[in-house]
């Protein structure tokens, strides 16, 4: 694999909780503003139909990821979902707002949920948006293996990739967007303004974490390597890249679900 593991600021235990929430708030705001993941809706919808479920268990949700826009897109496609947001470091205020704005179609877990140790009984089609790259190969493979062994569908989507265009976006566009949009993100937090303008952790993280995310993103060939040998007889894997008119960088995806009996 050509990826590098490295580290991101928001993952570190020394990163203040309010700063981490500010970083994930910005990420969620950008994903919903541009609706970057809209092109993957037909693929995920079809996989969930095959799996016979409308319940999503979103892992590593950060500030809620793209679900505020995506859940409406699914409804418009005649396939409403039940969505449960989870994270190792739950951004509870953002989750509460997501539940309110979605008309209670989006629920969440207040307690920490580790994607490597999903509690028993927490079922649903597992999704990772802009987060699977955080896991090194051995952990990423363990996550995929656990989904297969638990007979749960799983989908991984990444809006970053290891190429120059994606990295230039992180260098020149991402920090500018944090400076422009910080006062308009809801729920409003004074701490977000602190970490954006006075102690600029957020714009620094937008560049640093963004570049690291690009370097860590699994390519389609990497994802095929991770799924090699994972019960190919019972599970179907759909791996590739999905472009779109409003998508500056193609979305890398992996979708695994049980084959029809």
Beta strands, then each sheet from edge to edge (+ up, - down):
strand 1: 55-58
strand 2: 82-85
strand 3: 106-108
strand 4: 125-129
strand 5: 154-158
strand 6: 235-242
strand 7: 251-258
sheet 1: 3+ 2+ 1+ 4+ 5+ 7- 6+
end
